[in-house]
Amino acid sequence: MKIDAAKFGIAFGIIYALVFFVIGILAAVFGWGTEIMGLMGELYIGFGPTPLGAVVGAVWGFVIGFAFFGCAAWIYNRLVGRTEAD
């Protein structure tokens, strides 16, 4: 069984976007996780404990989730195709 890499990437991109957004909002509203936000802000430019930072983090989350999981599905499809042909 093969996986549609684009749809798989979009699905996990949405999940990552929601996670990054919720982390940013919780840090902005309640001050929770501000230390990890500092670390994540070093990797993801613009991501921070503010509402705008949460939106920027959601964009980063979607891009990262789509890229990583889309590539993983593509690699999986290549491996499945090889075993079925053997």
C-alpha positions as CSV (number, residue, x, y, z in Angstrom):
1,M,0.0,0.0,0.0
2,K,1.4,3.4,-1.0
3,I,0.8,6.7,0.7
4,D,-0.1,9.9,-1.1
5,A,3.0,12.0,-0.1
6,A,1.4,15.4,-0.6
7,K,-1.8,14.6,1.4
8,F,0.3,13.0,4.1
9,G,2.5,16.1,4.2
10,I,-0.5,18.4,4.3
11,A,-2.1,16.5,7.2
12,F,1.0,16.5,9.3
13,G,1.7,20.1,8.3
14,I,-1.7,21.1,9.7
15,I,-1.0,19.2,12.9
16,Y,2.4,20.8,13.4
17,A,0.9,24.2,12.7
18,L,-1.7,23.7,15.4
19,V,0.9,22.5,17.9
20,F,3.2,25.5,17.2
21,F,0.3,27.9,17.4
22,V,-1.0,26.5,20.7
23,I,2.5,26.6,22.2
24,G,2.9,30.2,21.2
25,I,-0.5,31.3,22.5
26,L,-0.1,29.5,25.8
27,A,3.3,31.2,26.2
28,A,1.8,34.6,25.3
29,V,-1.3,34.4,27.5
30,F,-0.1,32.3,30.5
31,G,3.7,32.5,30.3
32,W,3.9,28.8,30.1
33,G,6.9,27.3,28.2
34,T,8.7,30.6,27.7
35,E,12.1,28.9,28.2
36,I,11.4,26.4,25.4
37,M,10.0,29.3,23.3
38,G,13.4,30.9,23.6
39,L,15.1,27.8,22.3
40,M,12.6,27.3,19.5
41,G,12.8,31.0,18.6
42,E,16.5,30.4,17.9
43,L,15.6,27.8,15.2
44,Y,12.4,29.4,13.8
45,I,12.9,33.1,13.1
46,G,9.9,35.1,14.3
47,F,8.5,32.4,16.5
48,G,7.9,33.8,20.0
49,P,5.5,34.2,22.9
50,T,3.3,36.7,21.3
51,P,0.1,36.3,19.1
52,L,2.1,37.3,16.0
53,G,4.9,34.9,17.0
54,A,2.3,32.1,17.4
55,V,1.1,32.8,13.8
56,V,4.7,32.8,12.5
57,G,5.2,29.6,14.4
58,A,2.1,28.0,12.8
59,V,3.6,28.8,9.4
60,W,6.9,27.3,10.4
61,G,5.1,24.3,11.8
62,F,3.2,23.7,8.6
63,V,6.4,24.0,6.4
64,I,8.4,21.7,8.7
65,G,5.5,19.1,9.0
66,F,4.8,19.1,5.3
67,A,8.5,18.8,4.3
68,F,9.5,16.1,6.8
69,F,6.4,13.9,6.6
70,G,6.0,14.4,2.8
71,C,9.6,13.2,2.4
72,A,9.0,10.3,4.7
73,A,6.0,9.2,2.7
74,W,7.9,9.5,-0.5
75,I,10.8,7.4,0.9
76,Y,8.3,4.9,2.2
77,N,6.6,4.6,-1.2
78,R,10.0,4.0,-2.8
79,L,10.8,1.2,-0.3
80,V,7.4,-0.4,-0.8
81,G,7.7,-0.3,-4.5
82,R,11.1,-2.1,-4.4
83,T,9.8,-4.9,-2.1
84,E,6.7,-5.5,-4.3
85,A,8.9,-5.7,-7.4
86,D,11.3,-8.1,-5.9
